[in-house]
Amino acid sequence: MIKKIFHLIIYIIWLFIFIYGCFYNSSYALTQGTVYLTSNKDVIDKDEEIEISVNIENVSTAAFNFFLYFDELKLEYISGPENTNVIGNRIIFAWYDETGGNKAKVGELVKFKFKAKEEGIATFSIQGVFYSNISQLIQTDFRETQIQIGKEKSDLQKQAEEEQGSDLQGNNANLQVLRIDKEGIVPNFQKDIYEYYLSIPNDIQDIEVLAIPENSNATIEISGNTGLQEGLNIITIKVTSEDKTHNNVYTIQVTKTKDLSLANTNLEILAIEGVLLNPPFDTYITNYETEISNETENINMLAIPEEEKASATIDGKDNLKEGRNVINVTVTAPNGFTKKKYQIIVHKRNEKEEKEYNEKQELNKQNLEQVYKVEELNSNESTTQEKNKNDTQGNFIVTIIILAILMIMIGIVFAKIKRRKK
């Protein structure tokens, strides 16, 4: 009890000094200094302890009194020097040099310990009065500091909280969303495409991956996205269904290199003779579909890489069977190890489908011919109408000219008759 009373008396005395110094002694401040706060950690976890130091630079101080403010919702005061008083979110501390200035302080003045209670940004600020070793008031600038409690959520983490799968089928092992925090991944995500590609520069060490399953109760396992090494890295996203009966594995092949051009696996041209790709070819689209006739056994293809020193191999374009066929075009980059696969699903029509296809084509041909005939007829009618219109306009002009000539002749006749009467 006596100790507490003593601390309270010290506090009141220094509070008076503080008020007096602020309102009356500022005109006597001859020296300048900066009081700033530092922490031993910038980011801490909940329930972790942190130390906050009060420091002064550019001048030494022999006596001071200050208020240190902290966020009491996020932090709990743990400990400090003996002559420390804590009221709410405010620490009150006073000190003076008992030797009369011989032990004036510069640099770190005092240290306090706190414990994190809640995640977020916590701010510390300070105000007070400081005196030099010759009892002069120091003109002081004050600087606050902040710490992060808990890791700040990334954009992908925030998106993950907002996007949740709604498919309740227990055997669903599909992804609904696949995103990363780096640009350049190809192709665009589709739940039934399992291979993706990315090239990155050497200064990237980790890639953050956002993977959200269609069934929110499915299990996601992500590996290979940290500590990336130069060369080829494989990021694996394994999805296991809620009932553990199915799983899908999505991969991102990441090439880390100092020369991105040597990792270029893009195709400049991809075409099949006589058929169209769906969707139309695009460098950054890797999956296509098309349909061929029942009589086609082999197809001619063109696959040309963007980089001259890259190469492309084609597998599955010969001896095509009825139904579904898969053609893979594998592009190898100039570096020799970065690869990208373009896939074309080719449906070869069976005899029944071929007959229906030909009948449909014949019907379309007839419809087109009918359309052409109608358009030609309309065109002829328009031409005839235009001609008749021109003829009518021509006849009208001729009639006007004839009438004008007759009027002139009649006028001449009347003029002669009039002269004879005179």
C-alpha positions as CSV (number, residue, x, y, z in Angstrom):
1,M,0.0,0.0,0.0
2,I,2.8,2.4,0.9
3,K,4.5,1.6,-2.4
4,K,1.4,2.4,-4.4
5,I,0.9,5.7,-2.5
6,F,4.5,6.6,-3.2
7,H,4.0,5.9,-6.9
8,L,0.8,8.0,-6.9
9,I,2.7,10.9,-5.3
10,I,5.4,10.7,-7.9
11,Y,2.8,10.6,-10.6
12,I,1.1,13.8,-9.3
13,I,4.4,15.6,-8.9
14,W,5.4,14.8,-12.5
15,L,1.9,15.5,-13.8
16,F,2.3,19.0,-12.4
17,I,5.7,19.3,-14.0
18,F,4.3,18.2,-17.3
19,I,1.5,20.7,-17.2
20,Y,3.8,23.5,-16.0
21,G,6.3,22.6,-18.7
22,C,3.7,22.6,-21.5
23,F,2.2,26.0,-20.6
24,Y,5.0,28.0,-19.1
25,N,8.4,26.7,-19.9
26,S,8.2,26.2,-23.7
27,S,9.9,29.6,-24.3
28,Y,13.0,28.3,-22.4
29,A,13.5,25.3,-24.6
30,L,17.0,25.6,-26.2
31,T,17.6,22.1,-27.4
32,Q,15.7,19.8,-29.8
33,G,15.2,16.1,-29.8
34,T,13.0,13.3,-31.2
35,V,11.2,10.8,-29.0
36,Y,10.2,7.7,-30.9
37,L,8.8,4.2,-30.2
38,T,10.2,0.9,-31.5
39,S,9.0,-2.7,-31.2
40,N,11.1,-5.9,-31.1
41,K,8.7,-7.4,-33.7
42,D,6.6,-5.9,-36.5
43,V,4.2,-8.9,-36.7
44,I,3.1,-11.1,-33.9
45,D,0.5,-13.8,-33.4
46,K,-2.4,-13.6,-31.0
47,D,-1.3,-14.4,-27.3
48,E,2.3,-13.6,-28.2
49,E,4.3,-11.0,-26.2
50,I,6.0,-7.9,-27.6
51,E,8.3,-5.3,-26.2
52,I,7.9,-1.5,-26.9
53,S,10.9,0.7,-26.3
54,V,10.8,4.5,-25.7
55,N,13.8,6.2,-27.3
56,I,15.3,9.7,-27.7
57,E,17.7,10.9,-30.3
58,N,19.8,14.0,-31.0
59,V,19.9,15.0,-27.3
60,S,20.3,13.4,-23.9
61,T,17.7,13.8,-21.1
62,A,18.1,13.9,-17.4
63,A,14.4,14.0,-16.4
64,F,11.1,13.2,-18.2
65,N,7.5,12.4,-17.7
66,F,5.4,10.9,-20.5
67,F,2.1,9.2,-21.3
68,L,2.3,6.1,-23.5
69,Y,-1.0,5.2,-25.2
70,F,-1.8,1.7,-26.5
71,D,-4.9,-0.1,-27.9
72,E,-6.3,-1.9,-24.9
73,L,-8.8,-3.8,-27.0
74,K,-5.9,-5.6,-28.9
75,L,-3.2,-5.5,-26.2
76,E,-2.8,-6.3,-22.5
77,Y,-0.1,-4.5,-20.5
78,I,2.3,-7.1,-18.9
79,S,5.2,-5.3,-17.2
80,G,7.5,-2.3,-17.1
81,P,9.8,-0.5,-14.6
82,E,8.7,-0.2,-10.9
83,N,7.5,3.4,-11.1
84,T,5.0,2.7,-13.9
85,N,1.3,3.5,-13.5
86,V,-1.4,2.1,-15.9
87,I,-4.8,3.7,-16.2
88,G,-7.0,2.3,-19.0
89,N,-5.1,2.6,-22.2
90,R,-2.5,4.9,-20.8
91,I,0.9,4.2,-19.2
92,I,2.3,7.0,-17.0
93,F,6.0,7.0,-16.4
94,A,8.4,9.5,-14.8
95,W,12.2,9.4,-14.3
96,Y,14.9,11.7,-13.2
97,D,18.7,11.5,-12.9
98,E,19.5,11.3,-9.2
99,T,23.1,12.4,-9.9
100,G,21.9,15.8,-11.2
101,G,22.6,15.1,-14.9
102,N,25.8,13.0,-14.8
103,K,23.8,9.9,-15.9
104,A,21.6,11.6,-18.5
105,K,20.1,9.2,-21.1
106,V,20.2,9.0,-24.9
107,G,18.9,6.3,-27.1
108,E,16.7,3.7,-25.3
109,L,15.1,5.2,-22.2
110,V,12.7,2.5,-21.0
111,K,10.9,-0.7,-22.2
112,F,7.4,-2.1,-21.7
113,K,6.0,-5.5,-22.4
114,F,2.5,-6.3,-23.8
115,K,0.6,-9.4,-24.9
116,A,-1.6,-9.5,-28.0
117,K,-5.3,-10.2,-27.4
118,E,-7.0,-9.7,-30.8
119,E,-5.8,-9.6,-34.4
120,G,-5.5,-6.4,-36.3
121,I,-3.3,-3.2,-36.4
122,A,-2.3,-1.9,-32.9
123,T,-0.9,1.6,-32.6
124,F,1.3,3.1,-29.8
125,S,1.7,6.8,-29.3
126,I,3.5,9.0,-26.8
127,Q,3.4,12.6,-25.3
128,G,5.3,14.1,-22.5
129,V,8.0,16.6,-21.3
130,F,11.7,16.0,-21.4
131,Y,14.6,18.0,-19.8
132,S,18.2,18.2,-20.6
133,N,21.1,17.7,-18.1
134,I,21.1,21.4,-17.5
135,S,17.4,21.5,-16.7
136,Q,16.4,23.0,-20.0
137,L,13.1,21.9,-21.6
138,I,13.7,19.9,-24.7
139,Q,11.7,20.9,-27.7
140,T,10.5,17.4,-28.7
141,D,9.0,15.7,-31.7
142,F,7.1,12.5,-31.0
143,R,6.7,9.5,-33.4
144,E,4.2,6.7,-33.0
145,T,4.6,3.1,-34.1
146,Q,2.3,0.3,-35.2
147,I,2.4,-3.5,-35.1
148,Q,0.4,-6.2,-36.9
149,I,-1.3,-8.8,-34.8
150,G,-1.9,-11.9,-36.9
151,K,-0.9,-12.1,-40.5
152,E,-2.7,-9.6,-42.7
153,K,-5.1,-11.3,-45.0
154,S,-4.2,-11.4,-48.6
155,D,-6.6,-10.6,-51.4
156,L,-6.9,-14.3,-52.1
157,Q,-7.7,-15.1,-48.5
158,K,-10.4,-12.4,-48.5
159,Q,-11.8,-13.9,-51.6
160,A,-11.8,-17.4,-50.1
161,E,-14.0,-16.1,-47.2
162,E,-16.5,-14.7,-49.7
163,E,-16.6,-17.6,-52.2
164,Q,-17.8,-21.0,-50.9
165,G,-18.9,-24.0,-52.9
166,S,-22.6,-25.0,-52.7
167,D,-22.6,-28.5,-54.3
168,L,-23.6,-31.0,-51.6
169,Q,-22.8,-34.2,-53.5
170,G,-20.5,-36.3,-51.3
171,N,-18.5,-37.7,-54.2
172,N,-17.7,-34.3,-55.8
173,A,-14.0,-33.7,-56.1
174,N,-14.0,-30.8,-58.5
175,L,-12.6,-27.4,-57.9
176,Q,-14.9,-24.4,-58.3
177,V,-12.1,-21.8,-58.1
178,L,-8.4,-21.9,-58.8
179,R,-6.4,-18.7,-58.6
180,I,-2.8,-17.6,-57.8
181,D,-1.3,-14.3,-56.7
182,K,0.9,-14.1,-59.9
183,E,-0.2,-13.2,-63.4
184,G,0.4,-15.3,-66.5
185,I,-1.1,-18.7,-65.7
186,V,-2.6,-20.5,-68.7
187,P,-5.2,-21.6,-69.6
188,N,-8.1,-19.9,-67.8
189,F,-9.4,-22.2,-65.1
190,Q,-12.0,-24.8,-65.9
191,K,-12.9,-27.5,-63.5
192,D,-12.3,-30.3,-66.0
193,I,-8.8,-28.9,-67.1
194,Y,-6.2,-30.4,-64.8
195,E,-2.9,-29.0,-66.2
196,Y,-1.8,-25.3,-66.0
197,Y,1.4,-23.5,-66.9
198,L,3.3,-20.5,-65.6
199,S,6.7,-18.8,-66.1
200,I,8.1,-16.6,-63.4
201,P,11.4,-14.6,-62.9
202,N,14.0,-15.7,-60.4
203,D,13.1,-13.2,-57.6
204,I,9.8,-15.0,-56.8
205,Q,10.1,-17.5,-54.0
206,D,6.5,-18.5,-53.2
207,I,3.2,-18.5,-54.9
208,E,-0.1,-18.2,-53.0
209,V,-2.8,-20.5,-54.3
210,L,-6.5,-20.1,-53.8
211,A,-8.4,-23.4,-54.3
212,I,-12.1,-23.6,-53.5
213,P,-13.9,-26.9,-54.0
214,E,-17.5,-27.1,-55.4
215,N,-18.4,-29.1,-52.3
216,S,-17.2,-27.0,-49.3
217,N,-16.7,-30.1,-47.3
218,A,-14.2,-31.6,-49.7
219,T,-10.5,-31.7,-48.6
220,I,-7.9,-29.6,-50.3
221,E,-4.1,-30.4,-50.1
222,I,-1.7,-27.9,-51.7
223,S,2.0,-28.6,-52.1
224,G,5.0,-27.3,-54.0
225,N,4.1,-23.6,-53.9
226,T,6.8,-22.5,-51.5
227,G,10.6,-22.3,-51.8
228,L,10.5,-22.4,-55.6
229,Q,13.8,-23.3,-57.3
230,E,15.2,-22.2,-60.6
231,G,14.0,-24.6,-63.3
232,L,10.8,-26.6,-63.3
233,N,8.5,-26.7,-60.2
234,I,5.2,-28.6,-59.9
235,I,2.5,-27.2,-57.7
236,T,-0.1,-29.9,-56.8
237,I,-3.7,-29.2,-55.7
238,K,-5.3,-32.5,-54.6
239,V,-9.1,-32.5,-54.0
240,T,-10.6,-35.4,-52.1
241,S,-14.4,-35.7,-52.0
242,E,-16.4,-35.5,-48.8
243,D,-17.1,-39.2,-48.8
244,K,-13.4,-40.0,-49.7
245,T,-14.5,-42.0,-52.8
246,H,-13.1,-39.6,-55.4
247,N,-10.1,-37.3,-55.9
248,N,-8.8,-35.0,-58.6
249,V,-5.3,-33.6,-58.9
250,Y,-4.7,-30.2,-60.5
251,T,-1.2,-29.2,-61.3
252,I,0.6,-26.0,-62.1
253,Q,3.9,-26.4,-63.9
254,V,6.0,-23.4,-62.9
255,T,9.2,-22.5,-64.7
256,K,11.5,-20.2,-62.7
257,T,14.1,-18.6,-64.9
258,K,16.2,-15.5,-65.4
259,D,15.2,-15.4,-69.2
260,L,11.5,-15.8,-69.7
261,S,11.9,-16.0,-73.5
262,L,13.7,-19.3,-73.1
263,A,10.6,-20.7,-71.3
264,N,8.2,-19.7,-74.0
265,T,5.9,-22.6,-74.9
266,N,3.2,-20.7,-76.8
267,L,2.0,-21.8,-80.2
268,E,1.6,-19.2,-82.9
269,I,-0.4,-21.4,-85.2
270,L,-2.6,-24.5,-84.5
271,A,-4.8,-25.7,-87.4
272,I,-6.3,-28.9,-88.8
273,E,-6.8,-29.2,-92.5
274,G,-10.5,-29.1,-93.5
275,V,-12.0,-28.6,-90.1
276,L,-12.5,-25.7,-87.6
277,L,-11.4,-25.7,-84.0
278,N,-13.9,-24.9,-81.2
279,P,-13.2,-22.4,-79.7
280,P,-11.1,-20.7,-82.5
281,F,-7.4,-21.0,-81.8
282,D,-5.9,-18.6,-79.3
283,T,-2.3,-18.9,-77.9
284,Y,-3.5,-19.0,-74.3
285,I,-6.3,-21.6,-74.8
286,T,-5.0,-25.1,-74.5
287,N,-8.1,-27.3,-74.9
288,Y,-10.2,-27.6,-78.1
289,E,-12.8,-29.8,-79.8
290,T,-13.6,-30.6,-83.4
291,E,-15.5,-33.1,-85.5
292,I,-14.4,-35.1,-88.6
293,S,-16.1,-37.4,-91.2
294,N,-16.4,-41.1,-90.8
295,E,-14.1,-41.6,-93.8
296,T,-11.2,-39.7,-92.3
297,E,-8.5,-41.9,-90.8
298,N,-5.6,-39.5,-90.6
299,I,-5.6,-35.7,-90.3
300,N,-3.1,-33.1,-91.4
301,M,-2.1,-30.6,-88.7
302,L,0.0,-27.5,-88.4
303,A,1.5,-26.5,-85.0
304,I,4.1,-23.7,-85.1
305,P,5.6,-22.3,-81.9
306,E,6.2,-18.6,-81.3
307,E,9.8,-19.1,-80.5
308,E,11.9,-20.3,-83.4
309,K,14.0,-22.6,-81.2
310,A,11.0,-24.2,-79.6
311,S,9.7,-27.5,-80.9
312,A,6.3,-29.1,-81.2
313,T,5.4,-32.8,-81.3
314,I,1.9,-34.1,-82.3
315,D,0.5,-37.4,-81.0
316,G,-2.7,-39.1,-81.8
317,K,-3.6,-37.7,-85.3
318,D,-3.4,-41.0,-87.2
319,N,-5.6,-44.1,-87.2
320,L,-8.5,-42.3,-85.7
321,K,-11.4,-44.4,-84.5
322,E,-15.1,-43.7,-84.4
323,G,-16.1,-41.6,-81.4
324,R,-13.7,-39.8,-79.1
325,N,-10.0,-39.3,-80.1
326,V,-7.4,-37.2,-78.2
327,I,-4.6,-35.4,-80.0
328,N,-1.9,-33.9,-77.9
329,V,0.4,-31.2,-79.1
330,T,3.4,-30.8,-76.8
331,V,5.5,-27.7,-77.1
332,T,9.0,-27.8,-75.7
333,A,10.6,-24.3,-74.9
334,P,14.1,-23.4,-76.1
335,N,15.4,-24.2,-72.6
336,G,14.7,-27.9,-73.3
337,F,12.7,-28.7,-70.2
338,T,9.7,-26.3,-70.0
339,K,6.7,-28.0,-71.7
340,K,3.1,-27.1,-72.5
341,K,0.4,-29.4,-73.8
342,Y,-2.4,-28.4,-76.2
343,Q,-5.2,-30.9,-76.4
344,I,-7.8,-31.4,-79.1
345,I,-10.7,-33.7,-78.6
346,V,-11.6,-35.1,-82.1
347,H,-15.0,-36.7,-82.6
348,K,-15.1,-39.1,-85.6
349,R,-18.7,-39.6,-86.7
350,N,-20.0,-43.2,-87.0
351,E,-22.0,-44.2,-90.1
352,K,-25.4,-43.2,-88.6
353,E,-24.0,-39.8,-87.5
354,E,-22.4,-39.4,-90.9
355,K,-25.7,-40.0,-92.7
356,E,-27.5,-37.6,-90.4
357,Y,-24.7,-35.1,-90.9
358,N,-24.9,-35.3,-94.7
359,E,-28.7,-35.0,-94.7
360,K,-28.4,-32.0,-92.5
361,Q,-25.8,-30.5,-94.8
362,E,-28.0,-31.2,-97.8
363,L,-30.9,-29.6,-96.1
364,N,-28.8,-26.6,-95.2
365,K,-27.6,-26.4,-98.8
366,Q,-31.2,-26.4,-100.1
367,N,-32.2,-23.8,-97.6
368,L,-29.3,-21.6,-98.6
369,E,-30.2,-22.1,-102.3
370,Q,-33.7,-21.1,-101.5
371,V,-32.5,-18.0,-99.7
372,Y,-30.2,-17.1,-102.7
373,K,-33.2,-17.5,-105.1
374,V,-35.4,-15.3,-102.9
375,E,-32.6,-12.7,-102.7
376,E,-32.0,-12.9,-106.5
377,L,-35.7,-12.5,-107.2
378,N,-35.9,-9.6,-104.8
379,S,-32.8,-8.2,-106.5
380,N,-34.4,-8.6,-110.0
381,E,-37.6,-7.0,-108.8
382,S,-35.7,-4.1,-107.4
383,T,-33.8,-3.7,-110.6
384,T,-37.1,-3.8,-112.6
385,Q,-38.7,-1.3,-110.3
386,E,-35.7,1.0,-110.6
387,K,-35.7,0.7,-114.4
388,N,-39.5,1.4,-114.5
389,K,-39.0,4.3,-112.2
390,N,-36.2,5.7,-114.4
391,D,-38.4,5.1,-117.5
392,T,-41.3,6.9,-115.9
393,Q,-39.1,9.8,-115.0
394,G,-37.7,9.9,-118.5
395,N,-41.2,9.9,-120.1
396,F,-42.3,12.6,-117.8
397,I,-39.4,14.8,-118.8
398,V,-40.1,14.2,-122.5
399,T,-43.7,15.1,-122.0
400,I,-42.8,18.4,-120.2
401,I,-40.4,19.3,-123.1
402,I,-43.1,18.6,-125.7
403,L,-45.6,20.7,-123.8
404,A,-43.1,23.5,-123.5
405,I,-42.5,23.5,-127.3
406,L,-46.2,23.5,-128.0
407,M,-46.7,26.5,-125.7
408,I,-44.0,28.4,-127.5
409,M,-45.5,27.6,-130.9
410,I,-49.0,28.7,-129.7
411,G,-47.5,31.9,-128.4
412,I,-45.8,32.6,-131.8
413,V,-49.1,32.0,-133.6
414,F,-51.1,34.4,-131.4
415,A,-48.4,37.0,-131.8
416,K,-48.7,36.9,-135.6
417,I,-52.5,37.1,-135.6
418,K,-52.3,40.1,-133.3
419,R,-49.9,41.9,-135.7
420,R,-52.2,41.3,-138.7
421,K,-55.2,42.8,-136.9
422,K,-53.2,46.0,-136.4
